[in-house]
Amino acid sequence: MIRSSFWWQWVLVTLASFLVSLLLIEIGERPDIGTLQGVIGGSLIGLGQSLVLWQRISKAWWWVLANIISWGLIGSSSLGAIGWIAPRTDQINLRLVYGVVDGLQIGVVLGVAQWLVFRKQISKAWRWILASSWCWSIGLACGWSVGGFLHQLTRLFLGEVFGLAVVWLAVSIMTGAALISLLQCSKHPH
């Protein structure tokens, strides 16, 4: 029951934080979405997720900082703030490939920053880097593909926004499951 409750909270808060971020960040294409959008989005996602984590780890506010810094770095890179970017291509196969490759990079950057929060509190916390990479690769590829399909079908950019919501939903579902597994190995249960 506790695991299920944590997972649901994680998924809902992550998706809600993304939706709230849309009030401040306009979905766009590279290079239009950069550092500022990454910092804004990272702070909202990090804050929401930290509210779920604070019951399980100490100093969960570091999670917010890790997200702000990592999304800011991602936003300033050639990738841009990819959690709020729609690919320029309509070709689904390219969206899948770029989603996997870009998702892997995003997952590593986020995973390393977030691992710094976990490393002294969770045994085998290094597994979070692998989980984050895997989850972002799958989530970004799936969401970008859904967004591309809907955009082609409807000719409305709203399809891309829905695709990005699918990204965040998929990533939160998978990272929530990974977190439950990691927290079971916690050195300091709360």
Rosetta silent file (secondary structure, phi, psi, omega in degrees, C-alpha in Angstrom):
SEQUENCE: MIRSSFWWQWVLVTLASFLVSLLLIEIGERPDIGTLQGVIGGSLIGLGQSLVLWQRISKAWWWVLANIISWGLIGSSSLGAIGWIAPRTDQINLRLVYGVVDGLQIGVVLGVAQWLVFRKQISKAWRWILASSWCWSIGLACGWSVGGFLHQLTRLFLGEVFGLAVVWLAVSIMTGAALISLLQCSKHPH
SCORE:     score description
SCORE:     0.000 S_00000001
   1 L     0.000  -45.812  179.923    0.000    0.000    0.000 S_00000001
   2 H   -63.509  -42.073  179.058    2.773    2.455    0.912 S_00000001
   3 H   -61.072  -45.669 -179.811    4.646    1.604   -2.295 S_00000001
   4 H   -63.133  -42.156  179.281    1.527    2.106   -4.357 S_00000001
   5 H   -62.795  -45.918  178.416    0.758    5.386   -2.598 S_00000001
   6 H   -60.352  -46.180 -178.079    4.297    6.683   -3.171 S_00000001
   7 H   -60.306  -48.099  179.455    4.201    5.662   -6.825 S_00000001
   8 H   -61.019  -43.224  178.524    0.854    7.383   -7.447 S_00000001
   9 H   -60.648  -45.151 -179.319    2.039   10.530   -5.675 S_00000001
  10 H   -60.068  -48.911 -178.264    5.245   10.554   -7.725 S_00000001
  11 H   -63.412  -49.279 -176.367    3.425   10.102  -11.047 S_00000001
  12 H   -66.162  -41.568 -178.712    0.688   12.635  -10.314 S_00000001
  13 H   -69.255  -37.362  178.551    3.002   15.305   -8.903 S_00000001
  14 H   -65.968  -47.218  179.437    5.444   14.977  -11.811 S_00000001
  15 H   -64.912  -42.714  178.524    2.705   15.236  -14.420 S_00000001
  16 H   -62.939  -40.136  178.605    0.989   18.092  -12.548 S_00000001
  17 H   -63.426  -40.293  176.114    4.311   19.961  -12.271 S_00000001
  18 H   -62.103  -46.268 -178.715    4.828   19.619  -16.020 S_00000001
  19 H   -62.606  -40.526  176.064    1.306   20.906  -16.702 S_00000001
  20 H   -63.770  -37.955 -179.915    1.847   23.875  -14.351 S_00000001
  21 H   -60.854  -26.141  179.472    5.145   24.600  -16.118 S_00000001
  22 L   -66.901  -17.484  174.428    3.167   25.093  -19.330 S_00000001
  23 L   -70.978  -23.409 -176.579    1.758   28.272  -17.781 S_00000001
  24 L  -112.592  -20.710 -176.384    5.298   29.695  -17.838 S_00000001
  25 L  -121.356  124.918  176.455    7.000   27.848  -20.689 S_00000001
  26 L   -88.325  126.854  177.759    5.725   27.831  -24.241 S_00000001
  27 L   -59.452  135.990 -179.236    6.392   24.543  -26.028 S_00000001
  28 E  -151.310 -159.551  179.221    8.721   25.172  -28.937 S_00000001
  29 L  -118.664  163.914  173.665   11.570   23.853  -31.039 S_00000001
  30 L   -64.768  146.505   -5.791   15.318   23.999  -30.640 S_00000001
  31 L   -92.713   18.756 -174.569   16.985   26.480  -30.111 S_00000001
  32 L   -67.218  -27.188 -176.451   14.008   28.495  -28.867 S_00000001
  33 L  -107.453  107.854 -171.547   13.734   26.625  -25.573 S_00000001
  34 L  -128.484 -138.387 -171.644   16.951   27.060  -23.595 S_00000001
  35 H   -59.156  -51.717 -177.305   18.523   27.798  -20.240 S_00000001
  36 H   -58.690  -45.370  179.299   15.809   29.991  -18.720 S_00000001
  37 H   -65.356  -36.494  176.636   13.068   27.540  -19.633 S_00000001
  38 H   -62.954  -43.327  179.415   15.192   24.681  -18.291 S_00000001
  39 H   -65.547  -44.779  179.321   15.672   26.460  -14.967 S_00000001
  40 H   -63.097  -51.334 -179.653   11.966   27.320  -14.678 S_00000001
  41 H   -62.471  -43.626  179.411   10.824   23.836  -15.656 S_00000001
  42 H   -62.229  -37.249  179.442   13.470   22.140  -13.523 S_00000001
  43 H   -68.312  -40.179  179.728   12.492   24.172  -10.476 S_00000001
  44 H   -68.971  -45.489  178.210    8.806   23.289  -10.836 S_00000001
  45 H   -63.328  -47.357 -178.945    9.424   19.586  -11.478 S_00000001
  46 H   -61.259  -41.684  179.226   12.036   19.421   -8.711 S_00000001
  47 H   -63.792  -47.507  178.980    9.811   21.198   -6.203 S_00000001
  48 H   -59.263  -48.335 -178.744    6.870   18.927   -6.907 S_00000001
  49 H   -65.799  -34.714 -179.626    8.952   15.768   -6.708 S_00000001
  50 H   -65.140  -29.330  177.664   10.711   16.920   -3.534 S_00000001
  51 H   -64.992  -29.669  176.181    7.328   17.153   -1.812 S_00000001
  52 H   -80.844  -39.253 -176.040    6.925   13.423   -2.407 S_00000001
  53 H   -73.441  -26.938 -172.340   10.546   12.607   -1.526 S_00000001
  54 L   -58.204  -25.329  178.191   10.736   14.562    1.736 S_00000001
  55 L   -78.109  -16.279 -173.252    8.982   11.736    3.575 S_00000001
  56 L  -110.939  -27.163 -179.571   11.535    9.203    2.343 S_00000001
  57 L  -132.299  153.213  176.328   14.881   11.011    2.299 S_00000001
  58 L   -83.195  154.805  179.252   16.475   13.726    4.391 S_00000001
  59 L    54.949   45.768 -179.060   17.310   17.086    2.837 S_00000001
  60 L   -63.763  -17.250  178.430   14.933   16.540   -0.067 S_00000001
  61 H   -64.043  -21.430  174.732   15.288   20.233   -0.929 S_00000001
  62 H   -62.571  -27.643  178.198   18.617   19.280   -2.556 S_00000001
  63 H   -60.272  -40.706  178.492   16.450   17.502   -5.134 S_00000001
  64 H   -61.387  -48.832 -179.627   15.074   20.888   -6.226 S_00000001
  65 H   -61.952  -42.253  178.624   18.577   22.295   -6.619 S_00000001
  66 H   -59.882  -40.084  179.023   19.763   19.207   -8.521 S_00000001
  67 H   -70.569  -41.354  178.674   16.864   19.620  -10.960 S_00000001
  68 H   -61.059  -48.400 -177.812   17.386   23.358  -11.410 S_00000001
  69 H   -65.637  -47.929 -176.147   21.093   22.927  -12.132 S_00000001
  70 H   -67.336  -42.555  178.106   20.748   19.898  -14.393 S_00000001
  71 H   -68.473  -32.028  174.655   17.820   21.299  -16.425 S_00000001
  72 H   -64.364  -43.660  177.171   19.666   24.622  -16.666 S_00000001
  73 H   -64.570  -43.499  178.830   22.740   22.826  -18.031 S_00000001
  74 H   -62.042  -43.225  179.628   20.625   20.769  -20.406 S_00000001
  75 H   -62.978  -32.782 -179.545   18.847   23.930  -21.557 S_00000001
  76 H   -84.076   -8.945  179.521   22.146   25.673  -22.258 S_00000001
  77 L   -84.598  179.600  178.427   23.461   22.707  -24.252 S_00000001
  78 L   -67.171  -16.684  178.238   22.744   21.913  -27.882 S_00000001
  79 L   -73.105  -34.589 -173.341   19.837   19.744  -26.677 S_00000001
  80 L    75.991  176.432 -179.677   17.874   22.646  -25.212 S_00000001
  81 L   -75.123   78.222 -165.664   15.318   22.162  -22.442 S_00000001
  82 H   -61.484  -20.461  177.019   14.183   18.969  -24.126 S_00000001
  83 H   -69.537   -8.951 -178.809   11.309   18.272  -21.750 S_00000001
  84 H  -128.573   20.405 -176.204    9.526   21.205  -23.381 S_00000001
  85 E  -114.814  135.285  172.131   10.721   20.775  -26.987 S_00000001
  86 L   -99.487  131.558  179.116    8.865   19.329  -29.949 S_00000001
  87 L   -62.179  152.425 -179.535   11.132   17.829  -32.628 S_00000001
  88 L   -77.380  -23.534 -176.523   11.206   19.590  -35.996 S_00000001
  89 L   -88.258  147.120  174.431   10.756   16.400  -37.992 S_00000001
  90 L   -95.265   -6.233 -177.446    7.451   14.669  -38.623 S_00000001
  91 L   -73.927  115.524 -175.684    9.167   11.354  -39.424 S_00000001
  92 H   -61.067  -40.294 -179.091    8.227    8.946  -36.650 S_00000001
  93 H   -62.556  -38.020  177.141   11.294    6.733  -37.161 S_00000001
  94 H   -69.909  -36.765  176.801   13.607    9.736  -36.652 S_00000001
  95 H   -61.946  -39.923  177.549   11.639   10.815  -33.593 S_00000001
  96 H   -63.026  -48.962 -177.948   12.150    7.340  -32.134 S_00000001
  97 H   -63.358  -51.297 -179.936   15.894    7.349  -32.810 S_00000001
  98 H   -64.987  -33.476  176.785   16.465   10.908  -31.587 S_00000001
  99 H   -62.154  -43.832  178.438   14.202   10.261  -28.624 S_00000001
 100 H   -64.740  -49.018 -176.630   16.315    7.300  -27.528 S_00000001
 101 H   -66.109  -50.848 -179.495   19.637    9.109  -28.082 S_00000001
 102 H   -66.762  -38.578  178.090   18.587   12.459  -26.601 S_00000001
 103 H   -61.764  -38.568  176.941   16.694   10.754  -23.788 S_00000001
 104 H   -60.682  -45.181 -179.808   19.809    8.809  -22.852 S_00000001
 105 H   -64.021  -44.948  179.026   21.812   12.034  -22.599 S_00000001
 106 H   -62.223  -44.965 -179.376   19.128   13.784  -20.552 S_00000001
 107 H   -60.850  -37.694  178.357   18.780   10.764  -18.295 S_00000001
 108 H   -67.128  -48.019 -178.939   22.511   10.667  -17.595 S_00000001
 109 H   -60.869  -50.058  178.581   22.716   14.382  -16.738 S_00000001
 110 H   -63.481  -43.437 -178.162   19.633   14.252  -14.515 S_00000001
 111 H   -60.299  -42.606  179.483   20.646   10.895  -13.059 S_00000001
 112 H   -66.030  -46.434  179.959   24.106   12.075  -12.008 S_00000001
 113 H   -61.662  -42.927 -178.701   22.768   15.278  -10.419 S_00000001
 114 H   -74.501  -30.088  175.537   20.016   13.396   -8.598 S_00000001
 115 H   -59.509  -36.065  178.739   22.392   10.601   -7.588 S_00000001
 116 H   -59.063  -31.135  177.117   24.317   13.221   -5.601 S_00000001
 117 H   -74.139  -38.603 -175.006   21.185   13.643   -3.474 S_00000001
 118 H   -83.579  -26.896 -163.179   20.713    9.892   -3.018 S_00000001
 119 L   -55.442  -33.641 -179.213   24.293    8.649   -2.661 S_00000001
 120 L   -94.661   -2.075 -175.370   24.650    8.895    1.122 S_00000001
 121 L  -115.397  -19.268 -175.502   21.095    7.806    1.871 S_00000001
 122 E  -129.988  126.422  176.096   20.423    4.884   -0.436 S_00000001
 123 L   -66.610  148.097 -179.858   22.602    1.842   -0.975 S_00000001
 124 L    55.119   36.544 -178.664   23.509    1.201   -4.572 S_00000001
 125 L   -62.956  -20.644  178.568   22.269    4.686   -5.452 S_00000001
 126 L   -58.068  -23.967  178.779   24.418    4.547   -8.599 S_00000001
 127 H   -63.814  -21.343  178.510   21.616    2.443  -10.096 S_00000001
 128 H   -63.571  -35.331  178.720   19.561    5.639  -10.263 S_00000001
 129 H   -62.475  -44.988  177.839   21.819    6.927  -13.061 S_00000001
 130 H   -64.454  -44.080 -179.034   21.106    3.800  -15.108 S_00000001
 131 H   -63.562  -44.441  179.787   17.388    3.927  -14.322 S_00000001
 132 H   -60.778  -43.843  179.564   17.121    7.604  -15.219 S_00000001
 133 H   -61.957  -46.671 -179.567   18.914    7.032  -18.525 S_00000001
 134 H   -63.188  -47.596 -177.361   16.720    4.079  -19.422 S_00000001
 135 H   -63.484  -43.275  179.662   13.485    5.825  -18.401 S_00000001
 136 H   -69.325  -36.347  177.207   14.242    9.017  -20.320 S_00000001
 137 H   -60.799  -49.175 -178.896   15.300    7.078  -23.443 S_00000001
 138 H   -68.745  -47.618 -176.600   12.057    5.130  -23.531 S_00000001
 139 H   -62.392  -44.207 -178.846    9.834    7.988  -22.388 S_00000001
 140 H   -67.760  -43.020  179.062   11.188   10.578  -24.814 S_00000001
 141 H   -61.751  -45.215 -179.855   11.071    8.212  -27.789 S_00000001
 142 H   -65.385  -48.927 -177.584    7.483    7.166  -27.007 S_00000001
 143 H   -64.399  -43.058  178.333    6.204   10.656  -26.285 S_00000001
 144 H   -63.683  -35.751  178.336    7.846   12.254  -29.307 S_00000001
 145 H   -67.620  -44.353  177.361    6.380    9.507  -31.492 S_00000001
 146 H   -61.081  -45.554  179.226    2.887   10.010  -30.071 S_00000001
 147 H   -60.249  -42.522  178.615    3.226   13.772  -30.514 S_00000001
 148 H   -64.867  -42.998  178.859    4.360   13.362  -34.112 S_00000001
 149 H   -61.712  -47.506 -178.913    1.551   10.970  -34.922 S_00000001
 150 H   -65.988  -36.994  178.130   -1.085   13.261  -33.399 S_00000001
 151 H   -64.336  -42.805  177.735    0.400   16.319  -35.114 S_00000001
 152 H   -65.409  -41.251 -176.788    0.255   14.553  -38.486 S_00000001
 153 H   -67.313  -44.659 -173.047   -3.253   13.274  -37.829 S_00000001
 154 H  -100.876  -18.760 -172.701   -4.787   16.542  -36.634 S_00000001
 155 L    61.864   21.616  177.413   -2.411   19.155  -38.106 S_00000001
 156 L  -111.630  136.066  178.374   -2.629   20.836  -34.699 S_00000001
 157 L   -64.376  -19.875  177.761    0.444   21.676  -32.636 S_00000001
 158 H   -56.377  -28.153  175.242   -1.576   20.567  -29.625 S_00000001
 159 H   -59.577  -37.189  178.007   -0.631   17.015  -30.647 S_00000001
 160 H   -67.395  -40.323  178.377    2.988   17.870  -29.797 S_00000001
 161 H   -62.952  -43.569  176.868    1.967   19.192  -26.384 S_00000001
 162 H   -61.474  -40.664  177.586    0.053   15.977  -25.732 S_00000001
 163 H   -59.892  -40.501  177.868    3.145   14.028  -26.841 S_00000001
 164 H   -68.681  -33.833  174.160    5.282   15.874  -24.284 S_00000001
 165 H   -63.536  -36.918  175.833    2.711   15.088  -21.600 S_00000001
 166 H   -63.807  -39.887  176.332    3.121   11.430  -22.625 S_00000001
 167 H   -55.074  -55.248 -176.080    6.902   11.852  -22.186 S_00000001
 168 H   -64.942  -36.106  177.223    6.487   13.121  -18.630 S_00000001
 169 H   -65.164  -48.193 -179.420    3.845   10.520  -17.815 S_00000001
 170 H   -62.492  -45.163 -179.671    5.988    7.644  -19.119 S_00000001
 171 H   -63.227  -42.446 -178.794    9.122    8.924  -17.383 S_00000001
 172 H   -68.022  -36.444  177.117    7.285    9.405  -14.086 S_00000001
 173 H   -61.512  -47.833 -176.795    5.724    5.938  -14.250 S_00000001
 174 H   -73.475  -42.771 -179.737    9.104    4.292  -14.827 S_00000001
 175 H   -68.883  -31.836  175.907   11.175    6.467  -12.469 S_00000001
 176 H   -61.308  -43.640  177.253    8.542    6.012   -9.763 S_00000001
 177 H   -64.924  -41.352  178.919    8.941    2.238  -10.008 S_00000001
 178 H   -64.379  -39.890  178.812   12.736    2.584  -10.006 S_00000001
 179 H   -63.642  -40.918  177.494   12.594    4.836   -6.940 S_00000001
 180 H   -58.475  -44.669  178.771   10.504    2.324   -5.028 S_00000001
 181 H   -61.844  -44.657  179.959   13.125   -0.309   -5.764 S_00000001
 182 H   -66.933  -42.266 -177.575   15.963    1.989   -4.680 S_00000001
 183 H   -66.193  -23.169  175.104   14.222    3.185   -1.537 S_00000001
 184 L   -67.696  -20.842  178.327   13.816   -0.415   -0.402 S_00000001
 185 L   -94.906    9.192 -173.217   17.618   -0.446   -0.225 S_00000001
 186 E   -56.743  135.324  177.269   17.662    2.750    1.854 S_00000001
 187 L   -74.569  -32.464 -176.271   20.406    2.979    4.469 S_00000001
 188 L  -125.873   79.960 -178.826   18.325    5.312    6.624 S_00000001
 189 L   -62.936  141.937  179.813   14.652    4.381    6.395 S_00000001
 190 L  -111.311    0.000    0.000   12.255    7.155    7.394 S_00000001
